Structures are given as C-alpha cells and as structure tokens.
Amino acid sequence: MVDKIETEVLKTITQVAKIDFGKKFDKSLLNFRWDSLQHIRIIIAIEKKFKVKISTSDIGKLNDAKSIIDYLKKK
C-alpha cells in the first residue's frame, strides 16, 4: 500500500521531471534517477510541498524517490 508521503513525492517528481507514468504509480519510479538540473528542481519542489528545508549536505544523498521518501518520513 502506498502512503501519502510516497504518493506526494512520486507525484511531485513526475510533474517536475515531466514523466508520464499514467495515473498509477509504478514501484520502478522509486529507483528512477534524474539529471542534475532536474535534481535541483525536484528538491526545491519537495521543500515547498512538504514545507521543509533540506540541508546542503543531505541534498546530494537524495538521488532517487526512495531516498527522498525515507528522508521525509524521518522528519
């Protein structure tokens, strides 16, 4: 079962990276990687969506959807 954080992170990533996975999110998106420009855009969008500030030292570690979801669940 997909929880709310996971759904919102996947939705944000697909919107920012302009990925069309249809209406149903596939688990393969959890390991989807993006380029450096998309990375910055995704991090900014996640910060705005979840009203968090991600430290510079953590930004480099958040390189796929799963790592972002795990990070947010710890906050």
Stockholm file with secondary structure:
# STOCKHOLM 1.0

chainA/1-75         MVDKIETEVLKTITQVAKIDFGKKFDKSLLNFRWDSLQHIRIIIAIEKKFKVKISTSDIGKLNDAKSIIDYLKKK
#=GR chainA/1-75 SS CCCHHHHHHHHHHHHHTTCCCCSSCCGGGGGCCCCHHHHHHHHHHHHHHHTCCCCHHHHTTCCSHHHHHHHHHHC
#=GC SS_cons        CCCHHHHHHHHHHHHHTTCCCCSSCCGGGGGCCCCHHHHHHHHHHHHHHHTCCCCHHHHTTCCSHHHHHHHHHHC
//
